[in-house]
């Protein structure tokens, strides 16, 4: 008979984290001060105040780009970046099939045809293998997303000779070959959504070194007033978060590296590799590949067992070619790795990585406890 104290939480045992998963955003006195100050000086309710231009200037300085345009969401920022790059009806935009669903919808929103390409087997980022064959005379852009702690090979991607829209919504502060993620593309995109590393509940930005793209983006977003703005209140709360981003990213990276080491060798569970060689990731999500047959549980049951331990883990998003009309996209490759990711990818939410190293070992122990009780779990 199993020891009740050794049972996984889903079978009635004590959760690995009895206090629950860490909340996001965290309690932060500096954010409270920013909110109070914006209220006290009345800037919270103004069309034009000091906080939006201050945040734009901070981003220009930190990212080393001359143009930053804030807006109401990261999803809108992708669409705005495409429109400002003169992408429209009859054009093609290449992107990974395994990607945030808002990206393919943004391509469709501007009237262009999404061309879906496969992802790498090791970290599920956009694969550059066979990408030349995907390019046609109608190809106007490649939309490259950095996902789940991974980074696209932007240096090589620049050699393909088409406009690059770089989606850095999951990785503010990441570095690729010692250059900030989001600044490799002709235009880069950031998100300040409610779960993001920098959060204002909603919000986004595009960044570019191109004065033409910047001017077109301003014109598109201006109809007597801004169509989709970031508010002064939102900009105010983002400023103190930006000053802490590097420190928090460093802690998240350290804990991700520790977690990779702690989980190494567990059959059927593979964490995406932590990148190096001039690259510095930023972990909005930590990506894992779960081989349910080797591990001993299907993905949905594994995720349910981990969530019962109060570990913030979820299934990742779907491959975008599955369940979608083939009239709405063109497949540029077999998409077999995107389908594998669709079936097997799970993600760990970033607040977990701001905990202590001991918490990473607690996660390992929870996984091992689940494995120890596979016979009982398979019957639930």
ChimeraX attribute file (.defattr): number of C-alpha atoms within 10 A of each C-alpha:
attribute: neighborCount
match mode: 1-to-1
recipient: residues
	/A:1	3
	/A:2	7
	/A:3	7
	/A:4	12
	/A:5	10
	/A:6	16
	/A:7	19
	/A:8	26
	/A:9	24
	/A:10	18
	/A:11	16
	/A:12	12
	/A:13	15
	/A:14	16
	/A:15	20
	/A:16	24
	/A:17	17
	/A:18	11
	/A:19	8
	/A:20	14
	/A:21	17
	/A:22	18
	/A:23	11
	/A:24	15
	/A:25	15
	/A:26	9
	/A:27	9
	/A:28	10
	/A:29	10
	/A:30	13
	/A:31	17
	/A:32	13
	/A:33	14
	/A:34	20
	/A:35	16
	/A:36	15
	/A:37	15
	/A:38	22
	/A:39	13
	/A:40	10
	/A:41	10
	/A:42	12
	/A:43	18
	/A:44	22
	/A:45	13
	/A:46	11
	/A:47	12
	/A:48	12
	/A:49	19
	/A:50	14
	/A:51	22
	/A:52	23
	/A:53	16
	/A:54	14
	/A:55	23
	/A:56	19
	/A:57	16
	/A:58	16
	/A:59	20
	/A:60	17
	/A:61	11
	/A:62	11
	/A:63	20
	/A:64	15
	/A:65	17
	/A:66	16
	/A:67	20
	/A:68	23
	/A:69	24
	/A:70	25
	/A:71	25
	/A:72	23
	/A:73	22
	/A:74	25
	/A:75	25
	/A:76	21
	/A:77	28
	/A:78	30
	/A:79	22
	/A:80	25
	/A:81	28
	/A:82	27
	/A:83	20
	/A:84	21
	/A:85	22
	/A:86	16
	/A:87	22
	/A:88	19
	/A:89	13
	/A:90	12
	/A:91	19
	/A:92	25
	/A:93	28
	/A:94	27
	/A:95	25
	/A:96	30
	/A:97	32
	/A:98	29
	/A:99	25
	/A:100	17
	/A:101	14
	/A:102	15
	/A:103	24
	/A:104	27
	/A:105	18
	/A:106	21
	/A:107	27
	/A:108	19
	/A:109	15
	/A:110	18
	/A:111	16
	/A:112	24
	/A:113	23
	/A:114	27
	/A:115	25
	/A:116	27
	/A:117	27
	/A:118	27
	/A:119	27
	/A:120	16
	/A:121	16
	/A:122	13
	/A:123	24
	/A:124	27
	/A:125	24
	/A:126	30
	/A:127	20
	/A:128	17
	/A:129	13
	/A:130	12
	/A:131	17
	/A:132	11
	/A:133	9
	/A:134	16
	/A:135	20
	/A:136	10
	/A:137	7
	/A:138	12
	/A:139	20
	/A:140	22
	/A:141	23
	/A:142	25
	/A:143	24
	/A:144	27
	/A:145	27
	/A:146	25
	/A:147	27
	/A:148	27
	/A:149	26
	/A:150	28
	/A:151	26
	/A:152	22
	/A:153	17
	/A:154	20
	/A:155	11
	/A:156	9
	/A:157	19
	/A:158	15
	/A:159	8
	/A:160	14
	/A:161	12
	/A:162	15
	/A:163	20
	/A:164	25
	/A:165	27
	/A:166	27
	/A:167	28
	/A:168	25
	/A:169	27
	/A:170	27
	/A:171	30
	/A:172	26
	/A:173	25
	/A:174	25
	/A:175	19
	/A:176	23
	/A:177	14
	/A:178	11
	/A:179	16
	/A:180	20
	/A:181	30
	/A:182	31
	/A:183	24
	/A:184	19
	/A:185	23
	/A:186	20
	/A:187	27
	/A:188	27
	/A:189	33
	/A:190	28
	/A:191	32
	/A:192	26
	/A:193	20
	/A:194	14
	/A:195	19
	/A:196	24
	/A:197	27
	/A:198	28
	/A:199	21
	/A:200	25
	/A:201	16
	/A:202	20
	/A:203	27
	/A:204	26
	/A:205	27
	/A:206	29
	/A:207	29
	/A:208	26
	/A:209	18
	/A:210	14
	/A:211	11
	/A:212	12
	/A:213	23
	/A:214	22
	/A:215	14
	/A:216	17
	/A:217	20
	/A:218	16
	/A:219	12
	/A:220	14
	/A:221	18
	/A:222	13
	/A:223	9
	/A:224	6
	/A:225	9
	/A:226	15
	/A:227	12
	/A:228	16
	/A:229	19
	/A:230	21
	/A:231	23
	/A:232	23
	/A:233	22
	/A:234	23
	/A:235	26
	/A:236	26
	/A:237	23
	/A:238	21
	/A:239	21
	/A:240	19
	/A:241	18
	/A:242	20
	/A:243	11
	/A:244	11
	/A:245	17
	/A:246	15
	/A:247	11
	/A:248	20
	/A:249	24
	/A:250	18
	/A:251	18
	/A:252	23
	/A:253	20
	/A:254	16
	/A:255	21
	/A:256	27
	/A:257	16
	/A:258	17
	/A:259	21
	/A:260	20
	/A:261	14
	/A:262	16
	/A:263	19
	/A:264	13
	/A:265	10
	/A:266	14
	/A:267	15
	/A:268	15
	/A:269	20
	/A:270	19
	/A:271	22
	/A:272	20
	/A:273	16
	/A:274	19
	/A:275	16
	/A:276	11
	/A:277	8
	/A:278	11
	/A:279	19
	/A:280	25
	/A:281	28
	/A:282	32
	/A:283	30
	/A:284	25
	/A:285	25
	/A:286	26
	/A:287	25
	/A:288	24
	/A:289	22
	/A:290	26
	/A:291	19
	/A:292	18
	/A:293	11
	/A:294	12
	/A:295	17
	/A:296	20
	/A:297	21
	/A:298	16
	/A:299	21
	/A:300	14
	/A:301	16
	/A:302	25
	/A:303	21
	/A:304	17
	/A:305	23
	/A:306	24
	/A:307	19
	/A:308	23
	/A:309	25
	/A:310	19
	/A:311	23
	/A:312	19
	/A:313	24
	/A:314	19
	/A:315	20
	/A:316	21
	/A:317	16
	/A:318	19
	/A:319	24
	/A:320	22
	/A:321	22
	/A:322	13
	/A:323	8
	/A:324	10
	/A:325	8
	/A:326	10
	/A:327	7
	/A:328	14
	/A:329	22
	/A:330	17
	/A:331	17
	/A:332	21
	/A:333	17
	/A:334	11
	/A:335	19
	/A:336	14
	/A:337	20
	/A:338	29
	/A:339	20
	/A:340	18
	/A:341	25
	/A:342	20
	/A:343	20
	/A:344	19
	/A:345	26
	/A:346	25
	/A:347	21
	/A:348	22
	/A:349	21
	/A:350	25
	/A:351	22
	/A:352	23
	/A:353	26
	/A:354	18
	/A:355	14
	/A:356	12
	/A:357	15
	/A:358	11
	/A:359	17
	/A:360	22
	/A:361	16
	/A:362	17
	/A:363	21
	/A:364	20
	/A:365	15
	/A:366	23
	/A:367	20
	/A:368	14
	/A:369	16
	/A:370	26
	/A:371	18
	/A:372	14
	/A:373	16
	/A:374	15
	/A:375	12
	/A:376	11
	/A:377	18
	/A:378	12
	/A:379	6
	/A:380	8
